[in-house]
Amino acid sequence: MADRTPARSALITGASRGIGLAIARRLAARNMALTITARNEEALAAVRDDLRELGSPAVLSIAVDMADPDASVGLIQRHRDEYGDMSALILNAGVGTAGSIADYPLKRLDKTIAVNFRSPFVLIQEALPLLRSAVARHPSEGAKIIVLSSITAIYAEAQLAAYGASKAAIASLVDTLNAEESGTGISATSIAPAYVDTDMSEWVRGRIAPEAMIPADDVATLVECLLRMSARSVIGRVVMARAGTDGYEA
């Protein structure tokens, strides 16, 4: 396994489109070996060759539904078997639908919590041994966990209670993770953007034009910068607001 272990590897959830794909492209260009996940195998297959052409030495694609309680453990095992350790864990997959607290369907709430909080929690838990192994190989650079939260985790917006609460939970998890692990070389960042110009924001385009949203590539630029930092610095939370707003709205 030691001979097969690449210099750096990353696992990216929700990587077939939008923010996740933008991040995957940046990391491929940095010659990182990748594990990419999404629900649709065809969508993953469509981006594999592109990531290899950009410079990734290896791309493992795994189609999973992050609402599946067994999916997270299997993902980490597949990554470990392929690469040996993990330099970066990028938790981007998420779900969210609008609805008032008064009549929000509890079945939908359960799925939101499962995908946006439980799955990232288990992925982090299972990945820690691999991240520690990467720190042992590259102690000055350490290993990074980056979680896509939401500005609604910080500033409440009507109709987004379930989504915002699930994203606030994962941001809190990042804070505690840094308290427990940053001294060992593993640090975490939660990025809380306002509306990003992806298909997940299509429902609000009647109110906010795509050109007024944050470009997905700007989020990827931030992720790339975070991964370039040494293990001696910790950036716990980052808020990305839309230009022209007061920063307190999605």
N, C-alpha and C positions, 0 to 999 in steps of 0.2 A: 504493500500500500504506500510506503514512503516514497517509492520511485514514481508513483502515479499522482502524488499530491501536488496540485498546482501551487504557484506562489500565493495566490489569493483566490478565494471563492466566496460567493454570496448567494443567498436564497432570497428571492423576491416573490411575494404573493400578489395576485392580481396583476400579473405582468404582461398580459396579452394586448392591453390597450391603455390609453389614458396616461395617468401619472406613472403607473407601474412600468409600462412599456418605455416611457421617456427615461426613467431611471435605468432600466435594463440596457438601453442603448448607450447611455453614458458609461456604465460599468463595463460593458463589452469593449468599448473603445479604450478602456484602461487595462485591457487584457485580463480581466477577471473571468474565471470560470463561473458559470451560472447554473443555478437551479431556478427555473421559472414555473410558476403555477397559475392556473386559472380553471374555470369550470369546463371550458370548451377545448378539447384536444385539437380540433381543426384550427382554432384561432392561435393556439400555441405553436402548432406546426408552421403556420404562416409566417411567424416571426423568427423561428430558429435559425434559418439560413442567413437572415439579415444580421442577426447578432453575431454569428460566426464571421461573416464578412467584415464586420466592424472591428473584430479583433479578439473576440472571446475564444480561448483555446478549447472550450468544451461547453455545451449547453444541454442540460438535462431538463426536459419538460415533463411535467406531471399534471394531469388533469384531475382536479379534486374539487369537491364542494366543501368550503370551509365551515359550513353548518354541520357537517358530518363530525360527530365527536371523536371518531377514530382517525380522521384525516391528518391531524397535526403530528401525531406520533409517527405515522408512516412517512410523512414528508421528511422529517429530520433523519429517519433511518436511511431513506434513499439517498439523501445528500451525503450522509456519513459514509455510506458504502461506496459512493462515487468519488468523493474528494478527500475524505479523512478528517478534515476540520472545516471551520467556517470563519471567515474574516468579517462578514457583515450579514446581518439579518434585517431585511427590509420588509416591514409589515404594512402593506398597502391595501390589501383586499378589504372591502367593507360593503355594507348594505345600508340603505336608509330610505325611508318613505315618510312623507309628511302626514300629519294627523294630530288633532287636538288631544290633550290628555283625557278629556271627558269621554271620548269614544274610541280611543286607540285600541285596535284588536290585540289581545294578549298573545295570540299565536304569532303575530308579526313582531311583537315585543321580544318574545323568546328567541326568534331567529336573529333579530338585531343584536341582542346580547351575545348569542352564540358566535356570530361571525365577527363582531366588532370588539368583543372583550375576551370571551372564553378561549377562542381559537388563538389569539395572540398570546394570551397568558400561557397556554400549554406549549406553543411553539418556543417561547422564550425559555420556559422551564426545561424542555427537552434539548434545546440548542446550547445551553450553558456549557456542558462539557466540551462541545466542539469549539465554542468561542474561546474557552480557556486554553485549548490546545493551540489555537491560532495565536493567542497571546504568548504562549511559550515559544513559538517559532519567531514571532516578531514583537518582542516586548515594548519597543519604543513606539510602535504604531498602535498596538493593542487591537481590540476588536470592537465593532460598533453594532448597536441595535438602533434602527430608525423606524419610528412608528408614525404613520399618517393619522393624525388626530383631526380636529376641525375647529375653526374659530367659534363654532356653536358650543364647544366644550367650555369656553371661557365667557362668551357673551351670549346670553340666551336669545333665541329667536322663536317667536310663536310658531306652532305647528311642528317644531323639530325637537320636542322634548326627549323622545326615546333615542333619537340619533345623537343629540348633544350629550345626553347622560352617558351613553355607551362610550363616546369619545372622551368625555371627562374621566371616566373610569380608567381608560388605557393611559391617559396622560398622568394620572395619579400613580399608576403602576410604574411608569417610567421614572418618576421621582424616587419612588422607593427602591427601584432597581439600582439607581445611581448611588443611593445611600449604602446599599449592600455590596455592590460589585465594582464601582468605579475605582476603588483602591487596588483592585486586582488587575486592572487594565481593560475591563469591559465597561464601556460607557453607553448611555442611551439618550436619544433625543426624540421628543415628540414635536412634530411639525403641525401647526394648526392653521391651515389656510382658509381664507374665505372661498367663495365659489371659484372653482378652477374650470377652465374651458375644456370639459370632457363630456362624454355622452351622459354621465351621471347627473350633469347639471342641465340637461335638456328641458326638464320640467319647469325651470324658472326663467327660460329665455324670453318669455313674453314680457317679463319685468326687467330683466338684466340682459343686455346684449352680450354675445360671446366676446366681442372686442373689449368689453368692460371687465371681463373676468381675468383671473390670473392664468397665464400660459402654463401648461403642464411642464414645459421645458424649464421654466423658472424654478419649479419645485425640484426638478432633477438637478439643476445647477447647485441648489442649496445642499442636496444630498451629497453630491460629489465633493463639495467643499468640506462638509462634515467628515467624510471618509478620509480626507487628506490630513486632518488634524492629528496631532500626536496623542498618545494615551495620557498625557499630563493635563489635558484640558477637557472640561465637560460642559457641553451646551445642553441643558436640560429641556427647555421649552423655547420654541420659536413660533411667533405669530406672523402670518403673512396676510396683510390686509390688501384690499383692492384700492388702487389709486382713485382718488376723488371721493373716498368715503372717510368717515371720521375714525375708522378702524374698529368700531364697535358693532359692526353688522356683517353678516355673511355676504 
